[in-house]
């Protein structure tokens, strides 16, 4: 296990993360693996909306470099209630570069909790990675 998984977050954020994961389970139960990431994102957004969870999608994330603010082309898949970053995947497996990506997003935004959800798994549980900064 990664040491980051043991760093606590607030109970409210932790409960919100459980709701997000439950929503992802629901989407995966309905659709299964093998579709495009964009399909899963649309369905997950529907689930979150139906649960009255506030979120933003495809957030443009500028990079601060020295004294400059640069348009970087980075986009957050989902920012949930301004506290959790969710990066969606539909890939063979979660790679270290995916983890590095979300850790960078956490550093840039100041959020503490990130979730990588890979829908391209037979069991969605195997495709969920929780990272805490």
C-alpha positions, -999 to 999 in steps of 0.1 A, spaced: 0 0 0 11 35 -7 17 56 24 -5 84 10 -36 62 15 -32 64 53 -32 102 56 -66 112 69 -89 138 53 -119 154 69 -149 132 76 -170 153 52 -145 149 24 -142 112 31 -180 107 30 -181 126 -3 -154 103 -17 -175 73 -7 -205 88 -25 -184 94 -56 -171 58 -55 -206 45 -50 -217 65 -80 -189 50 -101 -199 15 -90 -235 23 -102 -222 34 -136 -200 4 -140 -228 -20 -130 -250 -5 -157 -223 -3 -185 -195 -26 -177 -159 -21 -191 -149 -13 -227 -164 21 -235 -148 55 -240 -139 76 -210 -163 103 -222 -192 79 -219 -183 71 -183 -179 108 -175 -213 117 -188 -229 88 -169 -210 96 -137 -220 133 -139 -256 121 -142 -252 100 -111 -236 128 -92 -263 153 -102 -290 128 -91 -273 127 -57 -272 165 -55 -234 165 -56 -219 198 -69 -192 194 -95 -174 211 -124 -161 192 -153 -132 198 -178 -117 226 -156 -89 243 -174 -59 244 -150 -33 271 -156 2 266 -144 21 291 -122 57 293 -133 79 317 -115 58 349 -118 38 338 -148 4 323 -151 5 300 -182 -23 283 -200 -10 248 -199 -36 227 -217 -42 208 -184 -78 199 -176 -93 183 -146 -119 157 -155 -140 165 -124 -137 188 -95 -162 177 -68 -175 203 -44 -142 222 -48 -125 196 -26 -119 163 -46 -103 158 -80 -115 129 -100 -95 117 -129 -114 92 -151 -97 66 -172 -107 38 -196 -73 21 -199 -58 -14 -195 -45 -4 -160 -36 26 -139 0 35 -144 25 54 -122 21 84 -147 -16 85 -139 -8 88 -102 18 114 -109 -7 134 -129 -33 135 -102 -7 143 -75 4 173 -96 -32 184 -99 -35 182 -61 -4 203 -56 -15 229 -82 -51 232 -68 -44 228 -31 -70 200 -29 -60 171 -6 -79 142 -21 -78 127 -56 -95 97 -71 -84 79 -102 -113 57 -115 -105 33 -143 -138 20 -157 -120 -5 -180 -118 -32 -153 -139 -63 -149 -143 -54 -113 -144 -16 -108 -130 -20 -73 -97 -29 -90 -97 3 -109 -100 28 -81 -70 46 -67 -72 71 -38 -44 96 -34 -40 120 -6 -16 150 -5 
